[in-house]
Amino acid sequence: MAVKAGVIRAGARTTRRGAAETFTGVVFQDPVITAEAPSRLGGSVVTSTPGARTAWNSHPVGQTLFCLSGVGRICFKGEKPQVLNAGDTVNIPPDTMHWHGAAPDRLFSHLALSEAGEQGQGTAWGTHVSDAEYNEAASGGLNHAKPQVLRRAGSGFGLPYRRLGLALEPHFRS
């Protein structure tokens, strides 16, 4: 059966809450791509509240995460957690045990893409991530202190920006 061309409207999809069997904390999933033969690709935008995370899991063909907003964490089995920031891409090899989720004090949204295996096998779920595992010091990423509010002189409005060492656009300079 061929894949049909067309637009799937946002209202045709339903946000669902992540199952307690596979997530710790409050997680919401918005499906973006549902595998339709011959494709085996699926994908969702996943939004995690502070401290929320997946259980240990792996994918038969691997997984790609594209970080959309907030601050998150990724941890591969046997390694320390790493900080994730908006714009980061995570490549997770096939059958690699890992977990990912929000930082302890920040929301985190990402696009999660993975393929089913050749026999249709999906995500293999392991145990929940312990608080000790989750709370290990995370490395890398940007400093995720609270954003500052920068104001144009006399403008009366503020825009949240992180200190990224980037120059503001000319119309924001005073």
C-alpha positions in Angstrom: 0.0 0.0 0.0 1.4 3.4 -1.0 1.7 6.3 1.5 -0.9 8.9 0.6 0.1 12.6 0.1 -1.7 15.1 2.2 -1.8 17.2 5.3 -2.6 15.8 8.7 -4.2 18.6 10.7 -3.2 19.2 14.2 -6.7 18.7 15.4 -6.7 15.2 14.1 -4.1 14.2 16.7 -4.6 13.8 20.4 -2.1 14.6 23.1 -1.6 11.7 25.5 0.0 11.4 28.9 3.1 9.1 29.1 2.3 5.8 30.8 3.5 5.4 34.4 5.0 2.0 33.4 7.5 3.8 31.1 7.9 7.3 32.5 8.7 8.9 35.9 6.8 12.2 36.4 4.5 14.0 34.1 5.2 13.6 30.3 3.0 14.5 27.4 3.3 13.0 23.9 2.0 14.5 20.7 2.2 12.1 17.7 3.8 13.6 14.6 4.5 10.6 12.4 2.7 7.2 12.7 4.4 4.4 10.7 2.4 3.4 7.7 3.8 0.6 5.5 6.2 0.6 3.8 7.6 3.1 6.3 8.5 2.0 9.8 9.2 5.5 11.0 7.4 7.0 14.0 7.8 10.2 15.8 6.3 12.3 18.6 6.9 15.7 20.2 7.5 14.8 23.9 7.2 17.4 26.6 8.5 16.6 30.1 7.8 18.5 33.3 10.8 19.2 35.6 12.3 15.9 36.8 10.3 13.7 34.5 12.1 11.1 32.4 11.8 7.8 30.5 12.6 4.5 32.0 15.7 2.8 30.7 14.9 1.9 27.0 16.4 0.9 23.7 15.2 0.9 20.0 16.0 -1.9 17.5 17.0 0.6 14.7 18.1 3.4 17.1 16.5 6.7 17.9 17.1 10.4 17.0 16.1 13.2 19.4 15.9 16.8 18.3 15.7 19.2 21.3 13.1 21.8 20.7 12.9 23.8 24.0 13.9 23.9 27.6 16.7 21.9 29.2 16.9 18.1 29.3 19.2 15.2 30.0 20.3 12.1 28.2 22.2 9.2 29.8 23.6 6.1 28.1 24.1 3.0 30.2 27.5 3.1 31.9 28.0 6.8 31.4 27.1 10.0 33.3 24.1 12.1 32.3 24.6 14.9 29.7 22.8 18.3 29.5 20.6 18.9 26.4 19.6 22.3 25.1 17.3 23.5 22.4 18.9 22.8 19.0 20.9 19.8 20.1 20.5 16.5 18.2 21.1 13.2 19.9 21.9 10.1 17.8 21.2 6.9 19.8 22.6 3.7 18.1 20.5 0.5 17.7 19.9 -1.5 20.9 21.6 1.1 23.1 20.1 1.4 26.6 19.5 5.0 27.6 17.1 7.4 29.3 16.2 11.0 28.6 14.0 13.6 30.2 13.8 17.1 31.7 16.3 18.8 33.9 15.3 18.9 37.6 14.2 22.5 37.4 13.1 23.0 33.7 10.5 21.9 31.2 11.9 20.0 28.2 10.5 19.3 24.7 12.0 17.2 22.0 11.1 15.5 18.7 11.7 11.7 19.1 12.1 9.7 15.9 12.6 5.9 15.7 11.9 3.0 13.4 10.3 -0.3 14.2 12.6 -3.3 13.6 12.2 -5.5 10.5 9.8 -7.8 12.3 7.9 -4.8 13.7 9.6 -4.8 17.1 9.4 -1.4 18.9 10.9 0.1 22.0 12.3 -2.3 24.6 11.6 -0.9 28.1 13.7 -1.6 31.1 13.5 -0.5 34.7 12.7 3.0 36.0 15.6 5.3 36.4 16.4 5.6 40.1 16.6 9.1 41.7 20.3 8.4 42.4 20.9 7.8 38.6 18.9 10.8 37.6 20.5 13.1 40.1 24.1 12.4 39.1 25.8 15.6 38.0 25.2 16.2 34.3 28.0 17.4 32.0 28.0 19.4 28.8 25.4 21.8 27.4 24.9 25.4 28.1 24.6 26.9 31.5 20.9 26.7 32.3 20.5 29.5 34.7 17.2 31.3 34.5 17.0 33.5 31.4 17.6 37.2 31.8 15.2 39.9 30.6 16.8 42.4 28.3 15.1 45.6 27.5 15.6 48.1 24.8 16.1 51.5 26.4 12.8 53.2 26.9 10.8 50.5 25.1 8.9 49.2 28.1 8.9 45.6 26.9 11.2 42.8 27.8 12.3 39.7 25.9 13.8 36.6 27.6 17.2 35.7 26.3 19.9 33.4 27.5 23.5 34.6 27.8 24.8 32.9 24.8 27.5 35.4 23.9 25.5 36.4 20.8 25.0 40.0 19.7 21.4 41.1 19.7 19.8 42.2 16.4 20.4 45.9 15.7 16.8 46.9 16.5 17.3 45.6 20.0 20.4 47.6 20.7 20.0 50.8 22.7 
